[in-house]
Amino acid sequence: MTALASRVPAGRYGFRHVARMEWIKLRSLRSTWWTLLIAAVSAIGIGVAVGINTVNRGGDLTNNALGGIVPSLLLIGVLGALAMTSEYSSGLIRTTLSAAPRRTVLVAAKATVFGAVAVAVGEVASFIAFFAGGAALQHGIAAPALTQPGVLRAVLLSGVSFGLIGLIGLGLGAITRHSGAAIAVVIGGVYVLPTIVASVAHGPGVYMPIIIIGNSLTTTKPEHCPASGGQCVHPLSAWAGLGLLGLYAAVALAVGCWLFARRDA
């Protein structure tokens, strides 16, 4: 950041310069890359485990291969929150604001850089999980192909979900400003609450972030009817789910940016 500052006149920091600063900060932290690696490996490993244990050839094999996406997103959401709150806990936020005082630009740059990295990692993890999970299928079950209806879409949107959940976490981090509180809100609001709501009432549950990812984005068979003859579940379509998940991320970032611009560092 110091080297970049020496080449940019005072008061001339634009989005490109701030984004470069954020990229330098992000890539210099080993913990960030380790967390991203663990999230990717978890998604792939769970997909393989589910593939090995799949016995129903008529099930949604794509959703099975991508079964590790939802659990791994917990790490991405937490990492997004820490991308903001760690600057407060370390005191780096004052240095950052001294170099780039335009707070809305700073939040936009941080969201763009982190979101892009999260999506890139998510796409790699999703494609590897899809092929690895398919290769692990046994009992004479043929692996799904990307050319089948809805399969490529499901894999691509699984990767996009990494970025959106990461941005929700980043927005919540900007709102809370405290690492512990941000992590608690991410876990409680994005994971625990949706699970409780979905178990109590299927109707509201389909609008919850994690349920959207598991039942809309990563599946090729959006309607699920229990074998026991229970009530069928009708989740959102993939594109409606993607739009709603994007709206959640946009609202979290907008509120976080609004508060960030009005509070002291």
C-alpha positions in Angstrom: 0.0 0.0 0.0 2.9 2.4 0.8 4.4 1.8 -2.6 1.2 2.5 -4.3 0.6 5.6 -2.3 3.9 7.0 -3.3 2.8 6.9 -7.0 -0.7 8.4 -6.6 -1.1 12.1 -5.8 -3.0 13.0 -2.6 -6.7 13.0 -3.1 -6.5 11.2 -6.4 -7.4 7.7 -5.2 -9.9 6.2 -7.5 -11.7 2.8 -7.5 -8.9 1.1 -9.4 -6.2 2.2 -6.8 -8.3 1.3 -3.8 -9.2 -2.1 -5.4 -5.5 -2.7 -5.9 -4.8 -1.9 -2.2 -7.5 -4.4 -1.2 -6.0 -7.1 -3.4 -2.6 -6.5 -1.9 -4.0 -6.9 1.6 -6.1 -9.9 0.7 -3.3 -11.8 -1.1 -0.8 -11.1 1.7 -2.8 -13.0 4.4 -2.0 -16.7 4.4 -5.1 -17.3 6.6 -7.3 -16.1 3.8 -5.9 -18.6 1.3 -5.9 -21.4 3.9 -9.6 -20.8 4.6 -10.5 -20.7 1.0 -8.6 -23.9 0.4 -10.3 -25.7 3.3 -13.7 -24.5 2.0 -12.9 -25.8 -1.5 -11.5 -29.1 -0.2 -14.6 -29.6 2.1 -17.0 -29.1 -0.8 -15.1 -31.6 -2.9 -14.6 -34.1 -0.1 -18.3 -34.1 0.9 -19.3 -34.5 -2.8 -17.1 -37.5 -3.1 -18.5 -39.0 0.1 -22.0 -38.5 -1.0 -21.2 -40.0 -4.4 -19.8 -43.1 -2.8 -22.9 -43.6 -0.7 -25.5 -42.8 -3.5 -27.7 -45.8 -4.3 -30.7 -44.1 -5.9 -30.0 -43.8 -9.6 -33.2 -41.8 -10.0 -32.2 -39.0 -7.6 -30.7 -35.7 -8.3 -27.1 -36.8 -8.9 -25.9 -33.3 -9.6 -27.3 -32.0 -6.3 -25.6 -35.0 -4.6 -22.2 -34.1 -6.1 -22.6 -30.5 -5.0 -23.8 -31.6 -1.6 -20.6 -30.1 0.0 -21.3 -26.6 -1.2 -23.7 -25.5 1.5 -21.5 -26.6 4.5 -18.4 -25.1 2.9 -20.1 -21.7 2.5 -20.1 -21.3 6.3 -16.3 -20.6 6.0 -16.8 -18.2 3.1 -19.4 -16.2 5.0 -17.2 -16.0 8.1 -14.2 -15.1 5.9 -16.2 -12.3 4.3 -17.2 -10.9 7.7 -13.5 -11.0 8.9 -12.4 -9.2 5.8 -14.1 -6.2 7.3 -13.9 -6.7 11.0 -10.2 -7.7 11.2 -9.3 -4.2 10.1 -11.1 -2.8 13.1 -9.5 -5.3 15.6 -6.0 -4.7 14.3 -6.4 -0.9 13.9 -5.6 -1.1 10.2 -8.9 0.6 9.4 -7.4 4.0 10.4 -4.5 3.5 8.0 -6.7 2.4 5.3 -9.0 5.4 5.7 -6.0 7.8 5.8 -5.0 6.5 2.4 -8.5 6.1 0.9 -10.9 8.4 2.8 -13.8 7.9 0.3 -15.6 5.2 2.3 -18.2 4.2 -0.2 -15.4 3.6 -2.8 -13.5 1.6 -0.1 -16.5 -0.7 0.6 -17.1 -1.1 -3.2 -13.5 -2.0 -3.8 -13.4 -4.5 -0.9 -16.6 -6.1 -2.0 -15.4 -6.4 -5.6 -12.1 -7.9 -4.8 -13.3 -10.3 -2.2 -16.4 -11.3 -4.2 -14.3 -12.0 -7.3 -11.9 -14.1 -5.4 -14.7 -16.0 -3.7 -16.5 -16.7 -7.0 -13.2 -17.9 -8.7 -12.6 -20.3 -5.8 -16.2 -21.4 -5.8 -16.3 -22.2 -9.5 -13.1 -24.3 -9.2 -14.5 -26.1 -6.2 -17.9 -26.6 -7.8 -16.5 -28.1 -11.1 -14.1 -30.4 -9.3 -16.7 -31.5 -6.8 -19.1 -32.2 -9.7 -16.6 -34.4 -11.6 -15.2 -36.0 -8.5 -18.6 -36.8 -7.1 -19.7 -38.3 -10.4 -16.5 -40.4 -10.6 -17.2 -41.7 -7.1 -20.6 -43.1 -8.0 -20.9 -46.9 -7.6 -23.6 -49.5 -8.0 -23.6 -49.1 -11.8 -24.9 -45.5 -11.6 -23.8 -43.3 -14.5 -22.3 -39.9 -13.7 -24.2 -36.9 -14.7 -22.9 -34.8 -17.7 -22.7 -31.1 -18.1 -24.7 -31.4 -21.3 -27.8 -32.7 -19.4 -30.6 -30.2 -18.8 -29.9 -27.8 -15.9 -26.6 -29.4 -14.9 -24.1 -26.7 -16.1 -26.4 -24.1 -14.7 -26.3 -25.8 -11.3 -22.6 -26.1 -11.2 -22.0 -22.5 -12.3 -24.5 -21.1 -9.8 -22.9 -23.1 -7.1 -19.7 -21.2 -7.7 -21.5 -17.9 -7.7 -23.0 -18.7 -4.3 -19.5 -18.5 -2.8 -19.3 -14.9 -3.8 -22.8 -13.9 -2.7 -22.5 -15.6 0.7 -19.1 -14.0 1.1 -20.6 -10.6 0.3 -23.4 -11.1 2.8 -20.8 -11.8 5.4 -18.8 -8.8 4.4 -21.9 -6.6 4.7 -22.7 -8.0 8.1 -19.1 -7.4 9.2 -19.4 -3.7 8.2 -22.6 -3.5 10.2 -21.3 -5.1 13.4 -17.6 -4.1 13.2 -16.8 -6.8 15.7 -15.4 -10.2 14.7 -17.2 -12.2 17.3 -20.5 -10.5 16.7 -20.2 -10.8 12.9 -19.4 -14.5 13.1 -22.3 -15.1 15.4 -24.7 -13.2 13.0 -23.4 -15.1 10.0 -23.8 -18.5 11.6 -27.1 -17.6 13.3 -28.7 -15.6 10.5 -27.5 -17.5 7.5 -27.4 -21.1 8.8 -29.2 -21.7 12.1 -32.3 -19.5 11.6 -33.0 -20.8 8.0 -32.7 -24.4 9.2 -35.2 -23.8 12.0 -37.6 -21.9 9.8 -37.4 -24.5 7.1 -38.1 -27.3 9.5 -41.1 -25.6 10.9 -42.7 -24.1 7.8 -41.7 -25.0 4.2 -43.3 -21.9 2.8 -41.0 -19.2 4.4 -38.1 -21.6 4.4 -37.7 -21.5 0.6 -36.7 -17.8 0.9 -33.8 -18.4 3.3 -30.3 -18.1 1.8 -28.9 -21.5 2.5 -32.2 -23.2 1.5 -32.1 -21.3 -1.8 -28.6 -22.6 -2.5 -29.3 -26.2 -1.6 -32.8 -26.5 -3.1 -32.7 -24.0 -6.0 -29.2 -23.2 -7.2 -27.5 -26.6 -6.9 -30.3 -28.8 -8.1 -31.7 -29.9 -11.5 -34.9 -31.2 -10.0 -36.5 -28.2 -8.1 -39.5 -30.1 -6.9 -39.0 -32.6 -4.1 -41.7 -35.1 -3.0 -40.9 -37.4 -0.1 -41.1 -41.1 -0.8 -43.3 -41.5 2.3 -46.0 -39.5 0.5 -45.6 -36.3 2.5 -46.1 -32.8 1.2 -44.1 -31.9 -1.9 -41.6 -29.0 -1.5 -41.7 -26.3 -4.2 -38.6 -24.2 -3.9 -37.8 -21.1 -5.9 -36.6 -21.5 -9.5 -32.8 -21.2 -9.9 -32.9 -17.7 -11.4 -35.5 -16.4 -8.8 -33.3 -17.9 -6.1 -30.2 -16.3 -7.5 -32.0 -12.9 -7.7 -33.2 -13.1 -4.1 -29.7 -14.2 -2.9 -28.2 -11.3 -4.8 -30.8 -9.0 -3.1 -29.7 -10.2 0.3 -26.1 -9.5 -0.5 -27.0 -6.0 -1.9 -29.0 -5.1 1.1 -26.3 -6.2 3.6 -23.7 -4.3 1.7 -25.8 -1.2 1.3 -26.7 -1.1 5.0 -23.0 -1.8 5.9 -21.8 0.9 3.6 -24.3 3.4 4.9 -23.2 2.8 8.5 -19.5 2.7 7.6 -19.8 6.1 6.0 -21.4 7.6 9.1 -19.6 6.1 12.0 -16.2 6.9 13.4 -13.4 4.4 12.7 
